Amino acid sequence: MLQHASRTLAALVLGTAMVGATTASADNEIQIGWTAWSDAEFVTKLAERILEDEMGYDVDLVQTDIAPQYEGIAGGSIDLMLMSWLPDTHGDYMDRVAGDVVDLGALYTGARLGWVVPDYVPEDELSSLEDLTNDDVRENLGGQITGIDPGAGLTSLSEQAIEDYGLDYELQLSSDAGMTAALERAYGRDEWIVVTGWSPHWKFGAYELRYLEDPEGSLGGPERIHALAREGFPADFEDAAAMITRMYIPIDDLQEYMFYAQENSYEEAVEKYLEENETRVNYWVTGDL
């Protein structure tokens, strides 16, 4: 497989790829935006491998935050993104670009967002976001919720949850890697911690965790993760668009391979997936059942 170094969106904007708002990629090149979240990394690198090895395309992975991905898709400077969380998490972003993008359908369903604690945290003391108002609970947590990227939909929902529940907590912004590193440190010491979380994620295979109840619904409900394309992409890359439209992974399978990626590498996890799911992948590529 051809290896392509990921580029930032800023580099893309400055480069020759951004010829015009609706300019398609080079005849054989597909640009996919992504953010380094574990589910997005696996799905994006799986799609990259299939598009290159099975369909003969050159794929350029454009690593950037969520907001620039939506802007890039709507403006035509990138072709695809495979991590649109709908209807709630990215609802605001989608509302802004809905008339300027093509929805290629759900890649997986049954996803959810929430706040997560290790199972060793006593459930009779902390089972709900409402329990975070308790002074003893706040002291055990140091008045902190460990979050991810500033631009993530989960971050804005978490800020809303702090307001809805009247919580005197600081939302520490970091990244997926920073959040899981903090979780790992706390877990190794049996310390209390609350992290912003979502399923699928490899951490649920690595640790015994549970979601806190959210009676106000501040953190949303069940989510579907969709593939979005720039306008004109299905006409310019008909077979690639058809493959992405057929691409669907059961969430339990996805989480299993994400955990394998964490223990090994995403490249090895993709290779393992391709070896163990030949019939499914062949259907994605050809449409033949």
N, C-alpha and C positions, 0 to 999 in steps of 0.2 A: 504494500500500500504506500502511496506517496504520502510523505509526512509534510504537513503545512504548519508553520509556526503561527500561533494565534496573534492577531494584531488588535490593537485598541481601536475603538471607533474613531478616536481623534486622528489616528494615522490614516484610517480609511477615508475620512473626510478630506484630508490633505492630499490624498493620492489620486491617481487617475481614474479610479473606479467610480468616483462620484462625478460623472459627467453631467447628469441632469436628474431632476426629481423622479422621472419615470424611466431612466435608462436601465436596460437590462444588463446583467453581468456579461462577461465575455462568453462567446458561444458555448464553451465547454466548462465554464467555471461557475460554481454555486457558492454563494457566501451565506454562512449561517451564523447568526448572532447567538451568544450564550453567556450566561453568568455562571461562576464556579459554585453552583449548588450541586450536591451529589447526584440528585435525580437527573438534573439537566445535563450534567457532564456525561453520565452514562448514555442517556438517550441520544444526545447530540453526537457523541463519538461513535455510537452504533450506526446512526444514520449516515455519518461521514463515511464509515467503512463500507457500507452497502452501496452508497452512491458511487464511490470510487471503484471498488473491486468488482461489483456486480453490474454496474451500469456505465462505467467508463468516464465519469465526471471527475474534474478537479474540484476539490472542496476546500474552501478557505474559512476557517473558524475565526470569527470576530468576537473576541472576549470584551465585554463591556457590562455596564450596569443595566438594570431593567428599563428605565426611562429612555435611554438612548436606543435601546433595541426597538421599542415601539416607534420612536421617531425615525429610525433607519428604515423600518418596514414601510411606514406610511410615506416616507420621502423617496423610497426606491433605492437607497444606497446599500441595503442588504436584502437578500432574497427571502430568507426564512428565519423564524425563531420557533423553537420547539418547547417553549416553557411559558405559555400564556395561561395563567391560573384564573379560571372563570367558574362561577359568575362574580365572586366577591373580591378576591384578593387583588386582582388586576382590573377590577371593574372600572375604576376611574381612568386608567390608561386606555382601556378598550373604548370607553365612551368618546374619547378624544379622537380616535383613529378609525372608528368602526366603518366609516364610509370610504376609507382609503386603503384597506387591507382585505385579503382573502382568507377566510377561515377554512382550513383544510381538515378540520374535525379533531376529535379527541384522540390523544395518544394513550392516555390511561385515565381511569376514573376511580372514585373512591378515596381520593386524596382528602386530607384535612389539615387544618392549622390549629394551633393551640399553644398553651404553656405547659411545660413538661417538667416533672420532678422524678428523681430516682425512687424506686419502690421502697427503699429503706426509710424514706421520710414517712413518719407515722401518718397513716391515712385518717386516723381519728383527729389529727391536729391540722392536716392540710390536705383537703380533697377538692377544694373549690377555690376559684378566684376570690370569693367572698371571705374565705378564711385568711387571706393576706392582710386584712385589716386588723387582725389580732396582734397586739404588741409583742407577744412572745415569738410569734411566727416571724414578724418583721425583724426582730433582733437576731433570730437564727439565720436569716437570709442576708443580714447586713444591709437591709433596705435596698436591695438591688435585684433587678431582673436582667439576665444576660441575653442580649439580642444579637441581631445580624446586621446586614448592610443598611445604611440610612435610607436608601431608595427602595427597599423591598416593601411590597404590599403588607407583609406581616409586621413590619415595623410601624407603619401608620395605624394598622389595626391594634397593635399593642399599645400605642400611645392613646388610642381611643379607649381601650380597656382600662388603662390607668385612670382616665378621667371618669369613665362610667362607674367604676367601683370606688372612686374616691381614695385611691391608693397613694400613700406617701412613699413612693419608690422611685429610684432612678433606673431608667432603661439604658443599660450600657450597650452602645452600638459597637459592632465589630464586624464579623463576617461569619460565614458558615464554619470555616476552619477555626476561627477564634472562639466561636460559641462551643464547638465540640471539644476544643482543647480545654476550655474552662470546665466543661462537664466532666471530662476525663480526670482532671486534677481533683475536683470535688469528689467524684466517685471513688477514687483511690484512697481518699481520706474519710469516707463516710460523712462528708459535710453536706449540709443542706444547700440546695441550689435550685433555682427556677430558670429554665431557659426557654426561649421562644423555639417552637418546634413545628415540624410538619411531617406528614407521611405521604409518600414513602421517604425514608431516610435510613441510612445504614446504621445509625446509632441505636435503632430499635433491635437490631441483631446483635449489637455489641454489649448492650447494657439492659438491665431490667428497669423499665421506665413506665410511667403512666401519665396520661393527660389529666390536667385539672379540669373539673367541671366549670362550665361557663354559662350560668343560668341567664345572663343578660344577652347572650349571643353576640358579644362584642367582637369575637374572633372569627365569626362566620360559621358556615355550615359545610356540608360536603362540596368538594371542588372537582372540576374536570380540567385536565391539562391539555390545551389545544396547540396545534401547529398553525402558525400564521404565515402568510406569504405576502410579498408585495403585489400590487396590482400588475397584471400581465405575466406573472410567473407561470401560472398553469398553461398559458398559450406558448410561452417561450421554452418551457421544459415540461412538456406534457407527461412524459413517462415518469420523471422525477416527482412531479406533483401527484400523480396517481399512486406512486409508491408510498409517499408520505401519508396520503389519504387512507391507504389500507393499513398503515403501520399502527398496531395496537398491542399493548403489552399488559397482561393482568398485573395488578399492583403487587400481589404477593411475589410473583416472579421477579418483577423489577426490584423489589426490596432485597430479595435473595442475591441478585447479581450485583447490586450496589454494595452489599456487605462484602461480597467476594472481591470487589474492586478495592475496597478499603484495606482488606487484608493482603492484597497482591498489587494490582494496578488496574486502571480503567481499560487499558489496552488488552490485558489478559482477560478481564471480565467480558469484554466485547468478543474476543476470540472464543471464549467458552460458550457464550450465548449463541454465536453463529454455529458452533459445532453441535450444540444440543437442541437447536430449534430450526433445523434445515427446512422442514416442511412449512413452518410458519413464515420464515424469511422468503422462501421461494414464492409463497402467495403474495407477500408484499411487493415483490419485484415484478411478478408476471401476472398476478390476478388469477392464476390457475389454482383451483382447490384440489 
